[in-house]
Amino acid sequence: MLAVVYNSFSQIEKDKFCKLFLHHRKACDHAFCLLVAVNKNAIGYIEFEHFNGLMNHLKPRSSQMERFLM
């Protein structure tokens, strides 16, 4: 009985993790597309000014040097 409950619980947690991971991945992809669309001349990269603003929102305690190295 305990094995069946554990197996069901593990599968539920695994499904939750996959949904959450895919949600974050899709959100990151969408944010990247929006940031790239701001600069219409350059395709495929984000200018540091925009990346710095994004990281200031996501990780406010990181230093300018850490953001530059990212």
MOPAC internal coordinates of N, CA, C and O (Angstrom, degrees):
PM7 1SCF
backbone

  N    0.0000 0     0.00 0     0.00 0    0    0    0
  C    1.4570 1     0.00 0     0.00 0    1    0    0
  C    1.5290 1   110.88 1     0.00 0    2    1    0
  O    1.2310 1   120.77 1   134.47 1    3    2    1
  N    1.3077 1   116.14 1   -45.53 1    3    2    1
  C    1.4543 1   121.03 1  -179.25 1    5    3    2
  C    1.5273 1   111.17 1   -63.69 1    6    5    3
  O    1.2310 1   120.33 1   142.67 1    7    6    5
  N    1.3155 1   116.98 1   -37.33 1    7    6    5
  C    1.4662 1   120.92 1   179.26 1    9    7    6
  C    1.5274 1   111.26 1   -64.82 1   10    9    7
  O    1.2310 1   120.20 1   141.64 1   11   10    9
  N    1.3154 1   117.21 1   -38.36 1   11   10    9
  C    1.4671 1   121.32 1   179.52 1   13   11   10
  C    1.5269 1   109.99 1   -66.88 1   14   13   11
  O    1.2310 1   120.17 1   137.09 1   15   14   13
  N    1.3157 1   117.29 1   -42.91 1   15   14   13
  C    1.4673 1   121.50 1   179.13 1   17   15   14
  C    1.5303 1   109.72 1   -64.26 1   18   17   15
  O    1.2310 1   120.24 1   134.80 1   19   18   17
  N    1.3342 1   117.15 1   -45.20 1   19   18   17
  C    1.4626 1   121.26 1   179.36 1   21   19   18
  C    1.5285 1   111.05 1   -61.26 1   22   21   19
  O    1.2310 1   120.37 1   136.24 1   23   22   21
  N    1.3100 1   116.90 1   -43.76 1   23   22   21
  C    1.4609 1   121.29 1   180.00 1   25   23   22
  C    1.5280 1   110.90 1   -62.76 1   26   25   23
  O    1.2310 1   120.21 1   136.32 1   27   26   25
  N    1.3133 1   117.20 1   -43.68 1   27   26   25
  C    1.4683 1   121.17 1   178.63 1   29   27   26
  C    1.5258 1   110.74 1   -64.51 1   30   29   27
  O    1.2310 1   120.57 1   135.73 1   31   30   29
  N    1.3294 1   116.51 1   -44.27 1   31   30   29
  C    1.4599 1   121.21 1   179.36 1   33   31   30
  C    1.5277 1   110.64 1   -63.11 1   34   33   31
  O    1.2310 1   119.95 1   137.70 1   35   34   33
  N    1.3166 1   117.69 1   -42.30 1   35   34   33
  C    1.4643 1   121.57 1   179.24 1   37   35   34
  C    1.5212 1   111.14 1   -62.06 1   38   37   35
  O    1.2310 1   120.23 1   138.02 1   39   38   37
  N    1.3073 1   117.17 1   -41.98 1   39   38   37
  C    1.4669 1   120.85 1  -179.94 1   41   39   38
  C    1.5243 1   110.89 1   -66.36 1   42   41   39
  O    1.2310 1   120.21 1   139.93 1   43   42   41
  N    1.3226 1   117.20 1   -40.07 1   43   42   41
  C    1.4673 1   120.86 1   178.27 1   45   43   42
  C    1.5297 1   110.15 1   -62.78 1   46   45   43
  O    1.2310 1   120.43 1   134.92 1   47   46   45
  N    1.3260 1   116.79 1   -45.08 1   47   46   45
  C    1.4614 1   120.77 1   179.42 1   49   47   46
  C    1.5303 1   111.44 1   -65.71 1   50   49   47
  O    1.2310 1   120.48 1   142.36 1   51   50   49
  N    1.3076 1   116.69 1   -37.64 1   51   50   49
  C    1.4604 1   120.89 1   178.05 1   53   51   50
  C    1.5260 1   110.67 1   -64.70 1   54   53   51
  O    1.2310 1   120.36 1   138.35 1   55   54   53
  N    1.3250 1   116.91 1   -41.65 1   55   54   53
  C    1.4634 1   121.59 1   177.79 1   57   55   54
  C    1.5292 1   111.36 1   -64.52 1   58   57   55
  O    1.2310 1   120.66 1   138.23 1   59   58   57
  N    1.3423 1   116.35 1   -41.77 1   59   58   57
  C    1.4613 1   120.28 1   177.95 1   61   59   58
  C    1.5260 1   110.49 1   -60.88 1   62   61   59
  O    1.2310 1   120.33 1   135.89 1   63   62   61
  N    1.3232 1   116.98 1   -44.11 1   63   62   61
  C    1.4571 1   121.16 1  -179.19 1   65   63   62
  C    1.5259 1   110.92 1   -62.80 1   66   65   63
  O    1.2310 1   120.30 1   136.05 1   67   66   65
  N    1.3142 1   117.04 1   -43.95 1   67   66   65
  C    1.4705 1   120.47 1   179.77 1   69   67   66
  C    1.5210 1   111.51 1   -62.47 1   70   69   67
  O    1.2310 1   120.18 1   136.84 1   71   70   69
  N    1.3238 1   117.26 1   -43.16 1   71   70   69
  C    1.4633 1   120.55 1   179.16 1   73   71   70
  C    1.5229 1   110.83 1   -64.34 1   74   73   71
  O    1.2310 1   120.42 1   137.52 1   75   74   73
  N    1.3288 1   116.80 1   -42.48 1   75   74   73
  C    1.4567 1   120.82 1  -179.89 1   77   75   74
  C    1.5186 1   110.71 1   -65.66 1   78   77   75
  O    1.2310 1   120.24 1   136.86 1   79   78   77
  N    1.3329 1   117.15 1   -43.14 1   79   78   77
  C    1.4562 1   121.47 1   179.73 1   81   79   78
  C    1.5254 1   110.75 1   -62.56 1   82   81   79
  O    1.2310 1   120.32 1   134.30 1   83   82   81
  N    1.3175 1   117.00 1   -45.70 1   83   82   81
  C    1.4581 1   120.48 1   179.68 1   85   83   82
  C    1.5221 1   111.31 1   -65.20 1   86   85   83
  O    1.2310 1   120.29 1   144.21 1   87   86   85
  N    1.3184 1   117.06 1   -35.79 1   87   86   85
  C    1.4642 1   120.95 1   177.81 1   89   87   86
  C    1.5342 1   110.08 1   -63.81 1   90   89   87
  O    1.2310 1   120.16 1   134.02 1   91   90   89
  N    1.3318 1   117.30 1   -45.98 1   91   90   89
  C    1.4597 1   120.90 1   178.44 1   93   91   90
  C    1.5209 1   111.37 1   -64.65 1   94   93   91
  O    1.2310 1   120.42 1   140.55 1   95   94   93
  N    1.3064 1   116.81 1   -39.45 1   95   94   93
  C    1.4630 1   120.57 1  -179.66 1   97   95   94
  C    1.5256 1   110.58 1   -64.44 1   98   97   95
  O    1.2310 1   120.88 1   135.95 1   99   98   97
  N    1.3289 1   115.93 1   -44.05 1   99   98   97
  C    1.4626 1   120.38 1   179.44 1  101   99   98
  C    1.5307 1   110.39 1   -64.76 1  102  101   99
  O    1.2310 1   120.25 1   140.11 1  103  102  101
  N    1.3259 1   117.12 1   -39.89 1  103  102  101
  C    1.4646 1   121.18 1   178.93 1  105  103  102
  C    1.5273 1   110.87 1   -64.94 1  106  105  103
  O    1.2310 1   120.12 1   138.55 1  107  106  105
  N    1.3260 1   117.38 1   -41.45 1  107  106  105
  C    1.4684 1   121.05 1   178.34 1  109  107  106
  C    1.5218 1   110.58 1   -65.15 1  110  109  107
  O    1.2310 1   120.43 1   138.65 1  111  110  109
  N    1.3018 1   116.79 1   -41.35 1  111  110  109
  C    1.4674 1   120.40 1   178.40 1  113  111  110
  C    1.5288 1   110.65 1   -63.12 1  114  113  111
  O    1.2310 1   120.58 1   138.10 1  115  114  113
  N    1.3169 1   116.50 1   -41.90 1  115  114  113
  C    1.4650 1   120.87 1   179.41 1  117  115  114
  C    1.5347 1   110.38 1   -65.22 1  118  117  115
  O    1.2310 1   120.16 1   137.04 1  119  118  117
  N    1.3432 1   117.29 1   -42.96 1  119  118  117
  C    1.4664 1   121.04 1   178.94 1  121  119  118
  C    1.5196 1   110.55 1   -62.50 1  122  121  119
  O    1.2310 1   120.25 1   138.48 1  123  122  121
  N    1.3323 1   117.12 1   -41.52 1  123  122  121
  C    1.4599 1   120.80 1   178.62 1  125  123  122
  C    1.5310 1   110.07 1   -61.92 1  126  125  123
  O    1.2310 1   120.19 1   135.61 1  127  126  125
  N    1.3130 1   117.24 1   -44.39 1  127  126  125
  C    1.4713 1   120.57 1   179.50 1  129  127  126
  C    1.5282 1   111.04 1   -61.97 1  130  129  127
  O    1.2310 1   120.32 1   140.84 1  131  130  129
  N    1.3243 1   117.00 1   -39.16 1  131  130  129
  C    1.4598 1   119.94 1   178.23 1  133  131  130
  C    1.5239 1   111.55 1   -66.67 1  134  133  131
  O    1.2310 1   120.44 1   138.75 1  135  134  133
  N    1.3205 1   116.76 1   -41.25 1  135  134  133
  C    1.4661 1   119.83 1  -179.80 1  137  135  134
  C    1.5204 1   111.61 1   -68.88 1  138  137  135
  O    1.2310 1   120.02 1   143.17 1  139  138  137
  N    1.3184 1   117.56 1   -36.83 1  139  138  137
  C    1.4568 1   120.85 1   178.60 1  141  139  138
  C    1.5301 1   109.79 1   -70.06 1  142  141  139
  O    1.2310 1   120.58 1   144.98 1  143  142  141
  N    1.3251 1   116.50 1   -35.02 1  143  142  141
  C    1.4602 1   120.03 1  -178.74 1  145  143  142
  C    1.5253 1   111.79 1   -67.19 1  146  145  143
  O    1.2310 1   120.01 1   157.32 1  147  146  145
  N    1.3326 1   117.59 1   -22.68 1  147  146  145
  C    1.4618 1   120.85 1   178.50 1  149  147  146
  C    1.5228 1   109.74 1   -63.18 1  150  149  147
  O    1.2310 1   120.73 1   141.09 1  151  150  149
  N    1.3269 1   116.21 1   -38.91 1  151  150  149
  C    1.4610 1   121.28 1   179.67 1  153  151  150
  C    1.5250 1   107.98 1  -102.20 1  154  153  151
  O    1.2310 1   120.03 1   -82.25 1  155  154  153
  N    1.2946 1   117.54 1    97.75 1  155  154  153
  C    1.4674 1   121.55 1  -173.23 1  157  155  154
  C    1.5335 1   112.93 1   -75.10 1  158  157  155
  O    1.2310 1   119.99 1   159.36 1  159  158  157
  N    1.3394 1   117.62 1   -20.64 1  159  158  157
  C    1.4653 1   120.60 1  -178.79 1  161  159  158
  C    1.5197 1   112.55 1   -78.65 1  162  161  159
  O    1.2310 1   119.94 1   149.17 1  163  162  161
  N    1.3080 1   117.73 1   -30.83 1  163  162  161
  C    1.4574 1   120.93 1  -176.14 1  165  163  162
  C    1.5245 1   109.53 1  -109.21 1  166  165  163
  O    1.2310 1   120.86 1   -55.61 1  167  166  165
  N    1.3058 1   115.97 1   124.39 1  167  166  165
  C    1.4626 1   120.45 1  -179.35 1  169  167  166
  C    1.5232 1   108.60 1  -108.70 1  170  169  167
  O    1.2310 1   120.67 1   -51.20 1  171  170  169
  N    1.3114 1   116.32 1   128.80 1  171  170  169
  C    1.4564 1   120.69 1   172.86 1  173  171  170
  C    1.5093 1   115.73 1    99.27 1  174  173  171
  O    1.2310 1   119.36 1  -177.05 1  175  174  173
  N    1.3181 1   118.83 1     2.95 1  175  174  173
  C    1.4496 1   118.61 1   174.90 1  177  175  174
  C    1.5182 1   109.96 1  -146.15 1  178  177  175
  O    1.2310 1   121.49 1   -17.04 1  179  178  177
  N    1.3295 1   114.74 1   162.96 1  179  178  177
  C    1.4571 1   122.08 1  -179.36 1  181  179  178
  C    1.5232 1   107.57 1  -110.63 1  182  181  179
  O    1.2310 1   120.56 1   -44.57 1  183  182  181
  N    1.3149 1   116.54 1   135.43 1  183  182  181
  C    1.4561 1   119.75 1   175.41 1  185  183  182
  C    1.5246 1   108.88 1   -68.84 1  186  185  183
  O    1.2310 1   121.27 1   -30.88 1  187  186  185
  N    1.3312 1   115.17 1   149.12 1  187  186  185
  C    1.4647 1   119.79 1  -176.88 1  189  187  186
  C    1.5231 1   111.77 1   -60.24 1  190  189  187
  O    1.2310 1   119.79 1   144.05 1  191  190  189
  N    1.2939 1   118.01 1   -35.95 1  191  190  189
  C    1.4667 1   121.30 1  -179.44 1  193  191  190
  C    1.5309 1   110.83 1   -59.09 1  194  193  191
  O    1.2310 1   120.45 1   136.54 1  195  194  193
  N    1.3201 1   116.74 1   -43.46 1  195  194  193
  C    1.4652 1   120.74 1   179.78 1  197  195  194
  C    1.5277 1   111.15 1   -72.47 1  198  197  195
  O    1.2310 1   120.80 1   139.48 1  199  198  197
  N    1.3412 1   116.07 1   -40.52 1  199  198  197
  C    1.4660 1   119.99 1   178.25 1  201  199  198
  C    1.5241 1   110.14 1   -63.32 1  202  201  199
  O    1.2310 1   120.69 1   138.92 1  203  202  201
  N    1.3207 1   116.28 1   -41.08 1  203  202  201
  C    1.4577 1   121.04 1   179.93 1  205  203  202
  C    1.5241 1   110.38 1   -61.60 1  206  205  203
  O    1.2310 1   120.12 1   137.95 1  207  206  205
  N    1.3211 1   117.37 1   -42.05 1  207  206  205
  C    1.4605 1   120.52 1   177.44 1  209  207  206
  C    1.5170 1   112.18 1   -63.87 1  210  209  207
  O    1.2310 1   120.74 1   139.17 1  211  210  209
  N    1.3168 1   116.18 1   -40.83 1  211  210  209
  C    1.4660 1   120.59 1   177.71 1  213  211  210
  C    1.5173 1   111.02 1   -62.67 1  214  213  211
  O    1.2310 1   120.71 1   133.24 1  215  214  213
  N    1.3379 1   116.24 1   -46.76 1  215  214  213
  C    1.4683 1   120.03 1  -178.89 1  217  215  214
  C    1.5229 1   111.48 1   -69.12 1  218  217  215
  O    1.2310 1   120.23 1   150.44 1  219  218  217
  N    1.3117 1   117.17 1   -29.56 1  219  218  217
  C    1.4641 1   120.03 1   176.27 1  221  219  218
  C    1.5221 1   109.76 1   -63.28 1  222  221  219
  O    1.2310 1   120.56 1   146.81 1  223  222  221
  N    1.3177 1   116.53 1   -33.19 1  223  222  221
  C    1.4624 1   120.86 1   177.64 1  225  223  222
  C    1.5337 1   111.46 1   -78.90 1  226  225  223
  O    1.2310 1   120.19 1   137.41 1  227  226  225
  N    1.3294 1   117.24 1   -42.59 1  227  226  225
  C    1.4667 1   120.80 1  -175.19 1  229  227  226
  C    1.5191 1   113.37 1   -80.03 1  230  229  227
  O    1.2310 1   120.54 1   142.02 1  231  230  229
  N    1.3397 1   116.57 1   -37.98 1  231  230  229
  C    1.4667 1   120.59 1  -176.61 1  233  231  230
  C    1.5300 1   108.42 1  -138.11 1  234  233  231
  O    1.2310 1   120.38 1  -103.71 1  235  234  233
  N    1.3369 1   116.87 1    76.29 1  235  234  233
  C    1.4640 1   120.23 1  -171.68 1  237  235  234
  C    1.5284 1   114.48 1   -64.89 1  238  237  235
  O    1.2310 1   119.42 1   157.72 1  239  238  237
  N    1.3075 1   118.72 1   -22.28 1  239  238  237
  C    1.4676 1   120.39 1  -177.85 1  241  239  238
  C    1.5231 1   113.35 1   -85.06 1  242  241  239
  O    1.2310 1   119.86 1   175.07 1  243  242  241
  N    1.3185 1   117.87 1    -4.93 1  243  242  241
  C    1.4671 1   119.35 1   179.25 1  245  243  242
  C    1.5240 1   109.63 1   -74.49 1  246  245  243
  O    1.2310 1   121.37 1   -32.27 1  247  246  245
  N    1.3149 1   114.99 1   147.73 1  247  246  245
  C    1.4594 1   119.94 1  -178.30 1  249  247  246
  C    1.5297 1   110.26 1   -84.21 1  250  249  247
  O    1.2310 1   121.36 1   -12.90 1  251  250  249
  N    1.3205 1   114.99 1   167.10 1  251  250  249
  C    1.4717 1   121.50 1   178.38 1  253  251  250
  C    1.5288 1   109.60 1   -61.04 1  254  253  251
  O    1.2310 1   120.29 1   141.38 1  255  254  253
  N    1.3391 1   117.04 1   -38.62 1  255  254  253
  C    1.4654 1   121.48 1  -179.38 1  257  255  254
  C    1.5302 1   110.73 1   -66.63 1  258  257  255
  O    1.2310 1   120.25 1   137.86 1  259  258  257
  N    1.3297 1   117.13 1   -42.14 1  259  258  257
  C    1.4687 1   119.97 1   177.68 1  261  259  258
  C    1.5274 1   110.80 1   -60.88 1  262  261  259
  O    1.2310 1   120.60 1   137.62 1  263  262  261
  N    1.3026 1   116.46 1   -42.38 1  263  262  261
  C    1.4693 1   120.76 1   178.97 1  265  263  262
  C    1.5170 1   110.87 1   -65.19 1  266  265  263
  O    1.2310 1   120.38 1   139.77 1  267  266  265
  N    1.3086 1   116.88 1   -40.23 1  267  266  265
  C    1.4560 1   119.97 1   178.80 1  269  267  266
  C    1.5226 1   111.23 1   -63.99 1  270  269  267
  O    1.2310 1   120.56 1   139.89 1  271  270  269
  N    1.3353 1   116.54 1   -40.11 1  271  270  269
  C    1.4604 1   120.53 1  -179.58 1  273  271  270
  C    1.5318 1   112.66 1   -71.74 1  274  273  271
  O    1.2310 1   120.32 1   156.15 1  275  274  273
  N    1.3192 1   117.00 1   -23.85 1  275  274  273
  C    1.4690 1   120.27 1   177.03 1  277  275  274
  C    1.5054 1   109.59 1   -66.95 1  278  277  275
  O    1.2310 1   120.10 1   180.00 1  279  278  277

